[in-house]
Amino acid sequence: MSAVGIAKRSIACFFNFRVRMILHKKVKAIERLQTRKYAWQNPSPEILSSYRKLWEKTGYKADPAWLKMYGNISGNWDHRYIPETLYYIVAEPCLNNKSFSKCFSDKNLSSLFIGEFELPCILASNIEGVYYDEGFNINDFQHIKEQIFSQKEFIIKPATDSGGGKDVTLWKTEGEKLISSKGEVLTFPGLLEKYRKNFVIQKVIDQHPFYKQFNDSSVNTLRVFTYRSPVTEEVHLLHYILRVGAPGMVTDNQASGGFACGVTKDGKLSGVAVDKKGNRYNSINGIVLDKNLRLEFFDEISDTVKRAARKFYYSRLLGFDICVDKDGKIIIIEVNNQNNEINFYQMTEGPLFGEYTGEVVDWCAKNRRTFMIDYEI
């Protein structure tokens, strides 16, 4: 192996070790929290043995702590659960080309890739410090100000890296002032200075009453996890999660106190929700999660996601955030093609890849992984 190859492998090993350590602490913290409340079972020797043998084919050992966590929280014991560590350092880097992930997840560029679908309405985009309108025409300072102050409220998001609702903020206009949902008060120049570059300003979505009923302060989205098979090139919709925000919160992410409600493949609530700590709920925000309740527009959402997933040529694993507006339009909020959260799927609905687990393991065992370090200095 060349010196460059050795250096690349060394860097990758360092970062993968760091990921494993962080996630090991995470799973053990959840176990400690939950075992204070419940007597957790251990997996049977047969399931544990099958679990280890399955994932060893990828060249990595599978930490049994993940199997134990998923089995106890979901109540469904299955050797096909993928540890979060192996998802991040093996499955996603092998099935998604990370060299292209940033570009294809940039909210400012979504209309170039999936513009045939309904997307959030953009008031202004900042791309490398230059302002554009929705049609990519360069905007001047005054025009952006007029666009923003024509709205009672608006949303600002980073163009990329907004996972977990990071830096996604609702702002209200009041005279010449801008007031955030967190109580921060800025002038218009102060707002632009705060976000600097590479962000998007969007109109607020007035969501459909069916989804609004779960929490009216957040846009509650359906997260759909898709897998495009490298064997058949068919897109499979593997999991659905209804994400609901906590009262008073703008985002529906678990990181901000939200809930992930299990949804069956025929669009009905499973009757169980979880939070980021693995706590289970049969009701959230005062609403009972009725097992017989089928999500409205479920078929239309599924059709939209399946068609849109084919537009992401460099990524086989995608997490779609979908909402429905007051008029019944299916809106793709964003598409996650890197660092996809997977715990809420496996805590509620079983193994991530289900019947395709063997296919994924075989593919990852035979194909090289992509790796990318991306930061500013």
Contacts in CASP RR format, 6 or more apart in sequence:
PFRMAT RR
TARGET T0000
AUTHOR 0000-0000-0000
METHOD contacts of the structure
MODEL  1
MSAVGIAKRSIACFFNFRVRMILHKKVKAIERLQTRKYAWQNPSPEILSS
YRKLWEKTGYKADPAWLKMYGNISGNWDHRYIPETLYYIVAEPCLNNKSF
SKCFSDKNLSSLFIGEFELPCILASNIEGVYYDEGFNINDFQHIKEQIFS
QKEFIIKPATDSGGGKDVTLWKTEGEKLISSKGEVLTFPGLLEKYRKNFV
IQKVIDQHPFYKQFNDSSVNTLRVFTYRSPVTEEVHLLHYILRVGAPGMV
TDNQASGGFACGVTKDGKLSGVAVDKKGNRYNSINGIVLDKNLRLEFFDE
ISDTVKRAARKFYYSRLLGFDICVDKDGKIIIIEVNNQNNEINFYQMTEG
PLFGEYTGEVVDWCAKNRRTFMIDYEI
1 9 0 8 1.000
8 371 0 8 1.000
11 371 0 8 1.000
11 373 0 8 1.000
12 371 0 8 1.000
15 371 0 8 1.000
15 373 0 8 1.000
16 89 0 8 1.000
19 85 0 8 1.000
19 88 0 8 1.000
19 89 0 8 1.000
20 85 0 8 1.000
20 89 0 8 1.000
23 83 0 8 1.000
23 84 0 8 1.000
23 85 0 8 1.000
23 88 0 8 1.000
24 63 0 8 1.000
24 65 0 8 1.000
24 85 0 8 1.000
26 84 0 8 1.000
27 63 0 8 1.000
27 65 0 8 1.000
27 66 0 8 1.000
27 69 0 8 1.000
27 84 0 8 1.000
28 65 0 8 1.000
30 69 0 8 1.000
30 277 0 8 1.000
30 278 0 8 1.000
31 40 0 8 1.000
31 65 0 8 1.000
31 68 0 8 1.000
31 69 0 8 1.000
33 277 0 8 1.000
33 278 0 8 1.000
34 40 0 8 1.000
34 69 0 8 1.000
34 72 0 8 1.000
34 73 0 8 1.000
34 277 0 8 1.000
34 278 0 8 1.000
34 279 0 8 1.000
38 72 0 8 1.000
40 68 0 8 1.000
40 72 0 8 1.000
41 68 0 8 1.000
41 72 0 8 1.000
42 48 0 8 1.000
42 68 0 8 1.000
43 51 0 8 1.000
43 64 0 8 1.000
43 67 0 8 1.000
43 68 0 8 1.000
43 71 0 8 1.000
43 77 0 8 1.000
44 77 0 8 1.000
47 67 0 8 1.000
47 77 0 8 1.000
47 78 0 8 1.000
47 79 0 8 1.000
48 64 0 8 1.000
48 67 0 8 1.000
48 79 0 8 1.000
50 79 0 8 1.000
51 62 0 8 1.000
51 64 0 8 1.000
51 67 0 8 1.000
51 79 0 8 1.000
51 80 0 8 1.000
51 81 0 8 1.000
52 61 0 8 1.000
52 62 0 8 1.000
52 64 0 8 1.000
54 62 0 8 1.000
54 79 0 8 1.000
54 80 0 8 1.000
54 357 0 8 1.000
54 358 0 8 1.000
54 361 0 8 1.000
55 61 0 8 1.000
55 62 0 8 1.000
55 82 0 8 1.000
55 83 0 8 1.000
55 86 0 8 1.000
55 361 0 8 1.000
56 62 0 8 1.000
57 361 0 8 1.000
57 362 0 8 1.000
57 365 0 8 1.000
58 86 0 8 1.000
58 90 0 8 1.000
58 361 0 8 1.000
58 364 0 8 1.000
58 365 0 8 1.000
59 365 0 8 1.000
60 85 0 8 1.000
60 86 0 8 1.000
60 89 0 8 1.000
60 90 0 8 1.000
62 83 0 8 1.000
62 86 0 8 1.000
63 83 0 8 1.000
63 85 0 8 1.000
66 81 0 8 1.000
66 82 0 8 1.000
66 83 0 8 1.000
66 84 0 8 1.000
66 85 0 8 1.000
67 79 0 8 1.000
67 81 0 8 1.000
67 83 0 8 1.000
69 347 0 8 1.000
70 76 0 8 1.000
70 81 0 8 1.000
70 346 0 8 1.000
70 347 0 8 1.000
70 350 0 8 1.000
71 77 0 8 1.000
71 78 0 8 1.000
71 81 0 8 1.000
73 274 0 8 1.000
73 278 0 8 1.000
73 280 0 8 1.000
73 347 0 8 1.000
74 346 0 8 1.000
74 347 0 8 1.000
74 348 0 8 1.000
74 349 0 8 1.000
74 350 0 8 1.000
76 350 0 8 1.000
78 350 0 8 1.000
78 351 0 8 1.000
80 351 0 8 1.000
80 353 0 8 1.000
80 354 0 8 1.000
80 357 0 8 1.000
80 358 0 8 1.000
81 346 0 8 1.000
81 350 0 8 1.000
81 351 0 8 1.000
81 352 0 8 1.000
82 91 0 8 1.000
82 342 0 8 1.000
82 346 0 8 1.000
82 351 0 8 1.000
82 352 0 8 1.000
82 353 0 8 1.000
82 357 0 8 1.000
84 342 0 8 1.000
84 343 0 8 1.000
87 340 0 8 1.000
87 342 0 8 1.000
87 352 0 8 1.000
88 339 0 8 1.000
89 369 0 8 1.000
90 364 0 8 1.000
90 369 0 8 1.000
91 317 0 8 1.000
91 360 0 8 1.000
91 364 0 8 1.000
92 98 0 8 1.000
92 317 0 8 1.000
92 338 0 8 1.000
92 339 0 8 1.000
92 340 0 8 1.000
93 369 0 8 1.000
93 370 0 8 1.000
93 371 0 8 1.000
94 363 0 8 1.000
94 364 0 8 1.000
94 367 0 8 1.000
94 368 0 8 1.000
94 369 0 8 1.000
94 370 0 8 1.000
95 227 0 8 1.000
95 230 0 8 1.000
95 315 0 8 1.000
95 316 0 8 1.000
95 317 0 8 1.000
95 360 0 8 1.000
95 363 0 8 1.000
95 364 0 8 1.000
96 314 0 8 1.000
96 315 0 8 1.000
96 316 0 8 1.000
96 317 0 8 1.000
96 337 0 8 1.000
96 338 0 8 1.000
96 370 0 8 1.000
97 314 0 8 1.000
97 315 0 8 1.000
97 370 0 8 1.000
98 338 0 8 1.000
98 370 0 8 1.000
98 371 0 8 1.000
98 372 0 8 1.000
99 314 0 8 1.000
99 370 0 8 1.000
99 372 0 8 1.000
100 314 0 8 1.000
100 315 0 8 1.000
101 314 0 8 1.000
101 315 0 8 1.000
101 337 0 8 1.000
101 338 0 8 1.000
101 372 0 8 1.000
102 160 0 8 1.000
102 338 0 8 1.000
102 374 0 8 1.000
103 109 0 8 1.000
104 113 0 8 1.000
104 312 0 8 1.000
104 314 0 8 1.000
104 315 0 8 1.000
104 335 0 8 1.000
104 337 0 8 1.000
105 160 0 8 1.000
105 334 0 8 1.000
105 335 0 8 1.000
105 336 0 8 1.000
105 337 0 8 1.000
105 338 0 8 1.000
106 159 0 8 1.000
106 160 0 8 1.000
107 157 0 8 1.000
107 159 0 8 1.000
107 160 0 8 1.000
107 162 0 8 1.000
107 200 0 8 1.000
107 334 0 8 1.000
108 122 0 8 1.000
108 125 0 8 1.000
108 126 0 8 1.000
108 127 0 8 1.000
108 132 0 8 1.000
108 159 0 8 1.000
108 198 0 8 1.000
108 200 0 8 1.000
110 119 0 8 1.000
110 332 0 8 1.000
110 334 0 8 1.000
110 335 0 8 1.000
111 119 0 8 1.000
111 122 0 8 1.000
111 134 0 8 1.000
111 135 0 8 1.000
113 311 0 8 1.000
113 312 0 8 1.000
114 308 0 8 1.000
114 311 0 8 1.000
114 332 0 8 1.000
114 335 0 8 1.000
117 304 0 8 1.000
117 307 0 8 1.000
117 308 0 8 1.000
117 330 0 8 1.000
117 332 0 8 1.000
118 329 0 8 1.000
118 330 0 8 1.000
118 331 0 8 1.000
118 332 0 8 1.000
119 331 0 8 1.000
119 332 0 8 1.000
120 155 0 8 1.000
120 202 0 8 1.000
120 203 0 8 1.000
120 205 0 8 1.000
120 331 0 8 1.000
120 333 0 8 1.000
121 134 0 8 1.000
121 202 0 8 1.000
121 203 0 8 1.000
122 133 0 8 1.000
122 134 0 8 1.000
122 200 0 8 1.000
122 201 0 8 1.000
122 202 0 8 1.000
122 203 0 8 1.000
123 134 0 8 1.000
123 144 0 8 1.000
123 147 0 8 1.000
123 148 0 8 1.000
123 151 0 8 1.000
123 154 0 8 1.000
123 201 0 8 1.000
123 202 0 8 1.000
123 203 0 8 1.000
124 131 0 8 1.000
124 132 0 8 1.000
124 133 0 8 1.000
124 139 0 8 1.000
124 144 0 8 1.000
124 147 0 8 1.000
124 148 0 8 1.000
124 200 0 8 1.000
124 201 0 8 1.000
125 131 0 8 1.000
125 132 0 8 1.000
125 133 0 8 1.000
125 134 0 8 1.000
125 136 0 8 1.000
125 159 0 8 1.000
125 199 0 8 1.000
125 200 0 8 1.000
125 201 0 8 1.000
126 132 0 8 1.000
126 159 0 8 1.000
126 192 0 8 1.000
126 195 0 8 1.000
126 197 0 8 1.000
126 198 0 8 1.000
126 199 0 8 1.000
126 200 0 8 1.000
126 201 0 8 1.000
127 159 0 8 1.000
127 197 0 8 1.000
127 198 0 8 1.000
128 197 0 8 1.000
128 198 0 8 1.000
129 196 0 8 1.000
129 197 0 8 1.000
129 198 0 8 1.000
130 138 0 8 1.000
131 138 0 8 1.000
131 139 0 8 1.000
131 140 0 8 1.000
131 141 0 8 1.000
131 144 0 8 1.000
132 138 0 8 1.000
132 139 0 8 1.000
133 139 0 8 1.000
133 143 0 8 1.000
133 147 0 8 1.000
139 147 0 8 1.000
144 192 0 8 1.000
144 201 0 8 1.000
145 188 0 8 1.000
147 201 0 8 1.000
148 154 0 8 1.000
148 173 0 8 1.000
148 178 0 8 1.000
148 188 0 8 1.000
148 201 0 8 1.000
149 173 0 8 1.000
149 175 0 8 1.000
149 188 0 8 1.000
151 173 0 8 1.000
151 203 0 8 1.000
151 204 0 8 1.000
152 172 0 8 1.000
152 173 0 8 1.000
153 170 0 8 1.000
153 171 0 8 1.000
153 172 0 8 1.000
153 173 0 8 1.000
153 204 0 8 1.000
154 170 0 8 1.000
154 171 0 8 1.000
154 173 0 8 1.000
154 201 0 8 1.000
154 202 0 8 1.000
154 203 0 8 1.000
154 204 0 8 1.000
155 168 0 8 1.000
155 169 0 8 1.000
155 170 0 8 1.000
155 171 0 8 1.000
155 201 0 8 1.000
155 202 0 8 1.000
155 203 0 8 1.000
155 204 0 8 1.000
155 250 0 8 1.000
156 167 0 8 1.000
156 168 0 8 1.000
156 169 0 8 1.000
156 171 0 8 1.000
156 191 0 8 1.000
156 195 0 8 1.000
156 199 0 8 1.000
156 200 0 8 1.000
156 201 0 8 1.000
156 202 0 8 1.000
157 167 0 8 1.000
157 168 0 8 1.000
157 169 0 8 1.000
157 199 0 8 1.000
157 200 0 8 1.000
157 202 0 8 1.000
158 166 0 8 1.000
158 167 0 8 1.000
158 168 0 8 1.000
158 195 0 8 1.000
158 198 0 8 1.000
158 199 0 8 1.000
159 198 0 8 1.000
159 199 0 8 1.000
159 200 0 8 1.000
160 198 0 8 1.000
162 168 0 8 1.000
162 334 0 8 1.000
163 253 0 8 1.000
163 255 0 8 1.000
163 336 0 8 1.000
163 339 0 8 1.000
164 251 0 8 1.000
164 253 0 8 1.000
164 254 0 8 1.000
164 255 0 8 1.000
164 256 0 8 1.000
164 341 0 8 1.000
165 251 0 8 1.000
165 253 0 8 1.000
165 255 0 8 1.000
165 256 0 8 1.000
166 255 0 8 1.000
168 250 0 8 1.000
168 251 0 8 1.000
169 180 0 8 1.000
169 181 0 8 1.000
169 182 0 8 1.000
169 250 0 8 1.000
170 180 0 8 1.000
170 181 0 8 1.000
170 204 0 8 1.000
170 250 0 8 1.000
171 178 0 8 1.000
171 179 0 8 1.000
171 180 0 8 1.000
171 181 0 8 1.000
171 191 0 8 1.000
172 178 0 8 1.000
172 179 0 8 1.000
172 180 0 8 1.000
172 181 0 8 1.000
176 187 0 8 1.000
176 188 0 8 1.000
177 185 0 8 1.000
177 186 0 8 1.000
177 187 0 8 1.000
178 185 0 8 1.000
178 186 0 8 1.000
178 187 0 8 1.000
178 188 0 8 1.000
178 191 0 8 1.000
179 185 0 8 1.000
180 186 0 8 1.000
181 250 0 8 1.000
186 194 0 8 1.000
205 219 0 8 1.000
205 323 0 8 1.000
205 325 0 8 1.000
205 331 0 8 1.000
205 333 0 8 1.000
206 325 0 8 1.000
206 326 0 8 1.000
207 219 0 8 1.000
207 220 0 8 1.000
207 323 0 8 1.000
207 324 0 8 1.000
207 325 0 8 1.000
207 326 0 8 1.000
208 296 0 8 1.000
208 297 0 8 1.000
208 323 0 8 1.000
208 324 0 8 1.000
208 325 0 8 1.000
208 326 0 8 1.000
208 328 0 8 1.000
209 326 0 8 1.000
210 295 0 8 1.000
210 296 0 8 1.000
210 297 0 8 1.000
210 324 0 8 1.000
211 219 0 8 1.000
211 220 0 8 1.000
211 296 0 8 1.000
211 323 0 8 1.000
211 324 0 8 1.000
212 220 0 8 1.000
213 287 0 8 1.000
214 220 0 8 1.000
214 242 0 8 1.000
214 244 0 8 1.000
214 245 0 8 1.000
214 284 0 8 1.000
214 285 0 8 1.000
214 287 0 8 1.000
215 244 0 8 1.000
215 245 0 8 1.000
215 246 0 8 1.000
215 247 0 8 1.000
215 248 0 8 1.000
215 249 0 8 1.000
215 252 0 8 1.000
215 284 0 8 1.000
215 285 0 8 1.000
217 245 0 8 1.000
217 247 0 8 1.000
217 248 0 8 1.000
217 249 0 8 1.000
217 250 0 8 1.000
218 244 0 8 1.000
218 245 0 8 1.000
218 246 0 8 1.000
218 248 0 8 1.000
218 249 0 8 1.000
218 250 0 8 1.000
218 251 0 8 1.000
218 252 0 8 1.000
219 252 0 8 1.000
219 323 0 8 1.000
219 333 0 8 1.000
220 242 0 8 1.000
220 243 0 8 1.000
220 244 0 8 1.000
220 245 0 8 1.000
220 252 0 8 1.000
220 323 0 8 1.000
221 242 0 8 1.000
221 243 0 8 1.000
221 252 0 8 1.000
221 321 0 8 1.000
221 322 0 8 1.000
221 323 0 8 1.000
221 333 0 8 1.000
222 240 0 8 1.000
222 241 0 8 1.000
222 242 0 8 1.000
222 243 0 8 1.000
222 263 0 8 1.000
222 295 0 8 1.000
222 298 0 8 1.000
222 301 0 8 1.000
222 320 0 8 1.000
222 321 0 8 1.000
222 322 0 8 1.000
222 323 0 8 1.000
223 239 0 8 1.000
223 240 0 8 1.000
223 241 0 8 1.000
223 242 0 8 1.000
223 243 0 8 1.000
223 260 0 8 1.000
223 319 0 8 1.000
223 320 0 8 1.000
223 321 0 8 1.000
223 322 0 8 1.000
223 344 0 8 1.000
224 237 0 8 1.000
224 239 0 8 1.000
224 240 0 8 1.000
224 301 0 8 1.000
224 302 0 8 1.000
224 305 0 8 1.000
224 319 0 8 1.000
224 320 0 8 1.000
224 322 0 8 1.000
225 237 0 8 1.000
225 238 0 8 1.000
225 239 0 8 1.000
225 240 0 8 1.000
225 241 0 8 1.000
225 317 0 8 1.000
225 318 0 8 1.000
225 319 0 8 1.000
225 320 0 8 1.000
225 340 0 8 1.000
225 342 0 8 1.000
225 345 0 8 1.000
225 352 0 8 1.000
226 235 0 8 1.000
226 236 0 8 1.000
226 237 0 8 1.000
226 238 0 8 1.000
226 305 0 8 1.000
226 306 0 8 1.000
226 309 0 8 1.000
226 317 0 8 1.000
226 318 0 8 1.000
226 319 0 8 1.000
226 320 0 8 1.000
227 235 0 8 1.000
227 236 0 8 1.000
227 238 0 8 1.000
227 316 0 8 1.000
227 317 0 8 1.000
227 353 0 8 1.000
227 356 0 8 1.000
227 360 0 8 1.000
228 234 0 8 1.000
228 235 0 8 1.000
228 236 0 8 1.000
228 309 0 8 1.000
228 310 0 8 1.000
228 316 0 8 1.000
229 235 0 8 1.000
229 236 0 8 1.000
229 316 0 8 1.000
229 356 0 8 1.000
229 359 0 8 1.000
230 316 0 8 1.000
230 359 0 8 1.000
230 363 0 8 1.000
231 359 0 8 1.000
231 363 0 8 1.000
235 306 0 8 1.000
235 309 0 8 1.000
235 310 0 8 1.000
236 356 0 8 1.000
237 265 0 8 1.000
237 302 0 8 1.000
237 305 0 8 1.000
237 306 0 8 1.000
238 345 0 8 1.000
238 352 0 8 1.000
238 353 0 8 1.000
238 354 0 8 1.000
238 356 0 8 1.000
239 345 0 8 1.000
239 349 0 8 1.000
239 352 0 8 1.000
240 262 0 8 1.000
240 263 0 8 1.000
240 264 0 8 1.000
240 265 0 8 1.000
240 267 0 8 1.000
240 349 0 8 1.000
241 260 0 8 1.000
241 261 0 8 1.000
241 262 0 8 1.000
241 263 0 8 1.000
241 344 0 8 1.000
241 345 0 8 1.000
241 348 0 8 1.000
241 349 0 8 1.000
242 260 0 8 1.000
242 261 0 8 1.000
242 262 0 8 1.000
242 263 0 8 1.000
242 269 0 8 1.000
242 295 0 8 1.000
243 252 0 8 1.000
243 253 0 8 1.000
243 254 0 8 1.000
243 258 0 8 1.000
243 259 0 8 1.000
243 260 0 8 1.000
243 261 0 8 1.000
243 321 0 8 1.000
244 252 0 8 1.000
244 258 0 8 1.000
244 259 0 8 1.000
244 261 0 8 1.000
244 273 0 8 1.000
244 284 0 8 1.000
244 285 0 8 1.000
245 251 0 8 1.000
245 252 0 8 1.000
245 253 0 8 1.000
245 256 0 8 1.000
245 257 0 8 1.000
245 258 0 8 1.000
245 259 0 8 1.000
245 285 0 8 1.000
246 256 0 8 1.000
246 257 0 8 1.000
246 258 0 8 1.000
246 259 0 8 1.000
246 285 0 8 1.000
247 285 0 8 1.000
249 256 0 8 1.000
249 257 0 8 1.000
249 258 0 8 1.000
252 258 0 8 1.000
254 260 0 8 1.000
254 275 0 8 1.000
254 276 0 8 1.000
254 341 0 8 1.000
254 344 0 8 1.000
255 276 0 8 1.000
257 275 0 8 1.000
257 276 0 8 1.000
258 275 0 8 1.000
258 276 0 8 1.000
259 273 0 8 1.000
259 274 0 8 1.000
259 275 0 8 1.000
259 281 0 8 1.000
259 284 0 8 1.000
260 273 0 8 1.000
260 274 0 8 1.000
260 275 0 8 1.000
260 344 0 8 1.000
260 347 0 8 1.000
260 348 0 8 1.000
261 269 0 8 1.000
261 270 0 8 1.000
261 271 0 8 1.000
261 272 0 8 1.000
261 273 0 8 1.000
261 284 0 8 1.000
261 289 0 8 1.000
261 348 0 8 1.000
262 269 0 8 1.000
262 270 0 8 1.000
262 271 0 8 1.000
262 272 0 8 1.000
262 273 0 8 1.000
262 344 0 8 1.000
262 348 0 8 1.000
262 349 0 8 1.000
263 269 0 8 1.000
263 270 0 8 1.000
263 295 0 8 1.000
263 349 0 8 1.000
264 270 0 8 1.000
264 349 0 8 1.000
266 294 0 8 1.000
267 294 0 8 1.000
267 295 0 8 1.000
267 298 0 8 1.000
268 291 0 8 1.000
268 292 0 8 1.000
268 293 0 8 1.000
268 294 0 8 1.000
268 295 0 8 1.000
269 289 0 8 1.000
269 290 0 8 1.000
269 291 0 8 1.000
269 293 0 8 1.000
269 294 0 8 1.000
269 295 0 8 1.000
270 289 0 8 1.000
270 291 0 8 1.000
270 348 0 8 1.000
270 349 0 8 1.000
271 282 0 8 1.000
271 289 0 8 1.000
271 290 0 8 1.000
271 291 0 8 1.000
272 280 0 8 1.000
272 281 0 8 1.000
272 282 0 8 1.000
272 289 0 8 1.000
272 348 0 8 1.000
273 280 0 8 1.000
273 281 0 8 1.000
273 282 0 8 1.000
273 284 0 8 1.000
273 289 0 8 1.000
273 348 0 8 1.000
274 280 0 8 1.000
274 281 0 8 1.000
274 344 0 8 1.000
274 347 0 8 1.000
274 348 0 8 1.000
275 281 0 8 1.000
276 343 0 8 1.000
278 343 0 8 1.000
278 347 0 8 1.000
281 289 0 8 1.000
282 288 0 8 1.000
282 289 0 8 1.000
283 289 0 8 1.000
295 301 0 8 1.000
296 324 0 8 1.000
297 324 0 8 1.000
297 328 0 8 1.000
297 330 0 8 1.000
300 330 0 8 1.000
301 322 0 8 1.000
301 324 0 8 1.000
301 330 0 8 1.000
304 322 0 8 1.000
304 330 0 8 1.000
304 332 0 8 1.000
305 320 0 8 1.000
305 322 0 8 1.000
308 320 0 8 1.000
308 332 0 8 1.000
308 335 0 8 1.000
309 318 0 8 1.000
309 320 0 8 1.000
312 318 0 8 1.000
312 335 0 8 1.000
312 337 0 8 1.000
314 337 0 8 1.000
315 337 0 8 1.000
317 337 0 8 1.000
317 340 0 8 1.000
318 335 0 8 1.000
318 336 0 8 1.000
318 337 0 8 1.000
318 340 0 8 1.000
319 335 0 8 1.000
319 336 0 8 1.000
319 337 0 8 1.000
319 340 0 8 1.000
320 332 0 8 1.000
320 335 0 8 1.000
320 336 0 8 1.000
321 332 0 8 1.000
321 333 0 8 1.000
321 334 0 8 1.000
321 335 0 8 1.000
321 336 0 8 1.000
322 330 0 8 1.000
322 331 0 8 1.000
322 332 0 8 1.000
322 333 0 8 1.000
323 331 0 8 1.000
323 333 0 8 1.000
324 330 0 8 1.000
324 331 0 8 1.000
325 331 0 8 1.000
342 352 0 8 1.000
345 352 0 8 1.000
346 352 0 8 1.000
351 357 0 8 1.000
353 359 0 8 1.000
353 360 0 8 1.000
END
